[in-house]
């Protein structure tokens, strides 16, 4: 239809009176619920929107994100996969030192010192960490993600996930279960005992089973799980069951003597799949990195102190703000006063169109995070306003099999003031406590505004030939 | 008497809507002050000037300051008005997604709205504040929509960028600062209700186009499309990008038999380029260059080109209340082009039909000095010793308030301050989008105006929601002379004795 061929349907943004004038002429309209952008961003928005690379760059970046095909190809020790000169640990979120580390992060680092035998007692571990003798680097700098504290030490077993479309690879540690666990900063004997068993039994058995099974299509498992009520961040029950179904025969074949305890452990941990989902999300998001001019978010991560984002067109730079305290439900006698600020790399799931962005697929968890089913639907719907695409494989039955919103665009966050919806677990504030609850958290606005200002600085002048 | 000042965080409405809400609350019995506005620095300062102590707030928050006998009742009325607005906005959104009955939140960007409207969407009408226009307009162009940008205050580099982008995407950008458009009979922005017919208009001047098309309508000639291009389109920087595209669109439209191009005299180089395009078209083009020939002349040339008789333009002259000082005309205008035209006529000698020596209807004649006295740019200009003309629609007067076609406050104030020896000359522009009854506020001010005489240029059609003759009658009753031709109104005001 050309402009002059008939009365138009009009999209209106701005003065409502002008829309009313169209109503009075019986002209159909679709009004924008427009509001001013985040304070101080108007000039930067204009420069970024005017960057001649932006549109094609974003199309390319989000296409790479959604077309990746993550496959679980192995379970191997971190020391085999990663360059971890002793003593060095990886941690969740943007860069951090001991001094600024929160309780659960410190607890997990102490636990890792004990696990690796770098220290024999807590006090010794604490002193060595305090002295700066142990190198700390973000998981994200090593193609890795870690839930909650996200501490990775050389002996830990990792999921190895390959993207056979873009040839990427990403890693994530194995999930320890709920309650008092290292990733929530607990490092008591039962935590270390469990890690020891994972080291001796779970890791080797899973490694052998995956090798027998051959590559497992995580994208297909995640897509099925979304249709079974998971959102792949706070609910992984269906996906864990699906993975268990895939692996069980091979676990039995690989290690008949240990099969029962391994299957019982995996089956007893509803979050076992989360770590695989995170590695899958990481390998997908990494495929979208380093597209010059792109305003696509390729990582959101928290270290318990800062919330950071990385943007495709801005390389490895982090843009951070203070991590917020999640709003949610608490276990037992715990309450908000016991909660640590937001922590973990698991926001990579939201970055890849899962988790909070797929809430509408998981009505069962809304009670856990406090709310109504309608809130879950509204959360997902609002995320379409800040994302560049709808995921071709991840679909939501309740929304007519619409693809999940995927590919956060920094400019859309600044324009709408809508922040990514993040589902998360809540860690106890004091080192060694463990998980105290789960809920929703809002990222800090300044992480996105500072990323936008940096994009504006690096934007090309549209009039430079 | 009690008062209240509250901030509603994160509640946003556009400035025109809030002006109407403020006015409705002010009209409540016993209400002294009702300020409902976004909490910009300007509005917070205004609240403080009015004796309120507003809490800290930002431009994304709604500021409500009330003083009167029943503040609680005013707040209830405010809630009622705002909730009526929200439900009106929500109900026109359409979405095919979702759980049964769940509509989903309304779209927050033009990009999102265009996606929801899908194949249906044809045009985006953008009227957000100028500094925020670019993202919405880029969204529209990239979604393949033609765009009308009503807003002013858009930097010229952004206009050039948008128009180049539009060329890549094969769409038309009308504006920025495009006040009027008519597409297949549908009026966008400030638009008169015109009978359908063979004429298409390309307009770099909104009120200029409204004058020409209203006169054509009165003469029985219909107009199907008016494509505004924005006042800067034919400048050297922009290079007529949208004018050329609009000319070609109208040329391809089988129903358009004649094209009128309304503009200030363009940059000479742009004029040559446009002239080349004009010569390549199958459809004849009649130029109406404001400041060089008057708009009424242009409308008459169109009529002659179509072989239609030129009527006597309706007018209702009234005698002066007392003899004015010769030539002391005070122009109080809402339309920039109408203001410039009247100022040029008032500055020329009696009997001069046209403000310049250039041949009427020629494109690229020498630049004459006839644009002096135009109220564009600074918004205020003095004719040559013949009074003062103010364009209240200029950016300088519309920053932080609505256009005078909607908000009469500044002109009401100015009317009260016209000198007793002067002739007040004002335009009243009718149509969709404009004040639904301008005479309701302006006619009493005209009656009270201390001027020796008041002359009204009434631009509109009988089909307009306000009704041309109804408005004319109200102004005549208030003692004004009324003309449908702005040029005739200006000459009458100039020559009154």
Boltz contact constraints between the chains, C-beta under 6 A:
constraints:
  - contact:
      token1: [A, 3]
      token2: [B, 146]
      max_distance: 6.0
  - contact:
      token1: [A, 4]
      token2: [B, 225]
      max_distance: 6.0
  - contact:
      token1: [A, 4]
      token2: [B, 253]
      max_distance: 6.0
  - contact:
      token1: [A, 6]
      token2: [B, 184]
      max_distance: 6.0
  - contact:
      token1: [A, 7]
      token2: [B, 184]
      max_distance: 6.0
  - contact:
      token1: [A, 7]
      token2: [B, 186]
      max_distance: 6.0
  - contact:
      token1: [A, 8]
      token2: [B, 122]
      max_distance: 6.0
  - contact:
      token1: [A, 8]
      token2: [B, 123]
      max_distance: 6.0
  - contact:
      token1: [A, 8]
      token2: [B, 183]
      max_distance: 6.0
  - contact:
      token1: [A, 9]
      token2: [B, 117]
      max_distance: 6.0
  - contact:
      token1: [A, 9]
      token2: [B, 120]
      max_distance: 6.0
  - contact:
      token1: [A, 9]
      token2: [B, 121]
      max_distance: 6.0
  - contact:
      token1: [A, 9]
      token2: [B, 122]
      max_distance: 6.0
  - contact:
      token1: [A, 10]
      token2: [B, 123]
      max_distance: 6.0
  - contact:
      token1: [A, 10]
      token2: [B, 125]
      max_distance: 6.0
  - contact:
      token1: [A, 11]
      token2: [B, 110]
      max_distance: 6.0
  - contact:
      token1: [A, 11]
      token2: [B, 113]
      max_distance: 6.0
  - contact:
      token1: [A, 11]
      token2: [B, 114]
      max_distance: 6.0
  - contact:
      token1: [A, 11]
      token2: [B, 117]
      max_distance: 6.0
  - contact:
      token1: [A, 11]
      token2: [B, 121]
      max_distance: 6.0
  - contact:
      token1: [A, 11]
      token2: [B, 124]
      max_distance: 6.0
  - contact:
      token1: [A, 12]
      token2: [B, 125]
      max_distance: 6.0
  - contact:
      token1: [A, 13]
      token2: [B, 110]
      max_distance: 6.0
  - contact:
      token1: [A, 13]
      token2: [B, 126]
      max_distance: 6.0
  - contact:
      token1: [A, 13]
      token2: [B, 128]
      max_distance: 6.0
  - contact:
      token1: [A, 13]
      token2: [B, 136]
      max_distance: 6.0
  - contact:
      token1: [A, 14]
      token2: [B, 14]
      max_distance: 6.0
  - contact:
      token1: [A, 14]
      token2: [B, 126]
      max_distance: 6.0
  - contact:
      token1: [A, 14]
      token2: [B, 127]
      max_distance: 6.0
  - contact:
      token1: [A, 14]
      token2: [B, 128]
      max_distance: 6.0
  - contact:
      token1: [A, 15]
      token2: [B, 14]
      max_distance: 6.0
  - contact:
      token1: [A, 15]
      token2: [B, 16]
      max_distance: 6.0
  - contact:
      token1: [A, 15]
      token2: [B, 127]
      max_distance: 6.0
  - contact:
      token1: [A, 16]
      token2: [B, 14]
      max_distance: 6.0
  - contact:
      token1: [A, 16]
      token2: [B, 17]
      max_distance: 6.0
  - contact:
      token1: [A, 17]
      token2: [B, 16]
      max_distance: 6.0
  - contact:
      token1: [A, 18]
      token2: [B, 127]
      max_distance: 6.0
  - contact:
      token1: [A, 18]
      token2: [B, 433]
      max_distance: 6.0
  - contact:
      token1: [A, 21]
      token2: [B, 432]
      max_distance: 6.0
  - contact:
      token1: [A, 21]
      token2: [B, 433]
      max_distance: 6.0
  - contact:
      token1: [A, 25]
      token2: [B, 186]
      max_distance: 6.0
  - contact:
      token1: [A, 27]
      token2: [B, 186]
      max_distance: 6.0
  - contact:
      token1: [A, 29]
      token2: [B, 92]
      max_distance: 6.0
  - contact:
      token1: [A, 30]
      token2: [B, 113]
      max_distance: 6.0
  - contact:
      token1: [A, 30]
      token2: [B, 116]
      max_distance: 6.0
  - contact:
      token1: [A, 30]
      token2: [B, 117]
      max_distance: 6.0
  - contact:
      token1: [A, 31]
      token2: [B, 89]
      max_distance: 6.0
  - contact:
      token1: [A, 31]
      token2: [B, 92]
      max_distance: 6.0
  - contact:
      token1: [A, 32]
      token2: [B, 107]
      max_distance: 6.0
  - contact:
      token1: [A, 32]
      token2: [B, 110]
      max_distance: 6.0
  - contact:
      token1: [A, 32]
      token2: [B, 113]
      max_distance: 6.0
  - contact:
      token1: [A, 33]
      token2: [B, 106]
      max_distance: 6.0
  - contact:
      token1: [A, 33]
      token2: [B, 108]
      max_distance: 6.0
  - contact:
      token1: [A, 34]
      token2: [B, 128]
      max_distance: 6.0
  - contact:
      token1: [A, 35]
      token2: [B, 12]
      max_distance: 6.0
  - contact:
      token1: [A, 36]
      token2: [B, 59]
      max_distance: 6.0
  - contact:
      token1: [A, 36]
      token2: [B, 60]
      max_distance: 6.0
  - contact:
      token1: [A, 42]
      token2: [B, 131]
      max_distance: 6.0
  - contact:
      token1: [A, 42]
      token2: [B, 132]
      max_distance: 6.0
  - contact:
      token1: [A, 45]
      token2: [B, 135]
      max_distance: 6.0
  - contact:
      token1: [A, 46]
      token2: [B, 134]
      max_distance: 6.0
  - contact:
      token1: [A, 49]
      token2: [B, 134]
      max_distance: 6.0
  - contact:
      token1: [A, 49]
      token2: [B, 135]
      max_distance: 6.0
  - contact:
      token1: [A, 49]
      token2: [B, 138]
      max_distance: 6.0
  - contact:
      token1: [A, 50]
      token2: [B, 161]
      max_distance: 6.0
  - contact:
      token1: [A, 381]
      token2: [B, 104]
      max_distance: 6.0
  - contact:
      token1: [A, 381]
      token2: [B, 105]
      max_distance: 6.0
  - contact:
      token1: [A, 382]
      token2: [B, 105]
      max_distance: 6.0
  - contact:
      token1: [A, 385]
      token2: [B, 108]
      max_distance: 6.0
  - contact:
      token1: [A, 385]
      token2: [B, 112]
      max_distance: 6.0
  - contact:
      token1: [A, 398]
      token2: [B, 99]
      max_distance: 6.0
  - contact:
      token1: [A, 399]
      token2: [B, 97]
      max_distance: 6.0
  - contact:
      token1: [A, 400]
      token2: [B, 97]
      max_distance: 6.0
  - contact:
      token1: [A, 402]
      token2: [B, 97]
      max_distance: 6.0
  - contact:
      token1: [A, 415]
      token2: [B, 109]
      max_distance: 6.0
  - contact:
      token1: [A, 415]
      token2: [B, 135]
      max_distance: 6.0
  - contact:
      token1: [A, 416]
      token2: [B, 108]
      max_distance: 6.0
  - contact:
      token1: [A, 462]
      token2: [B, 161]
      max_distance: 6.0
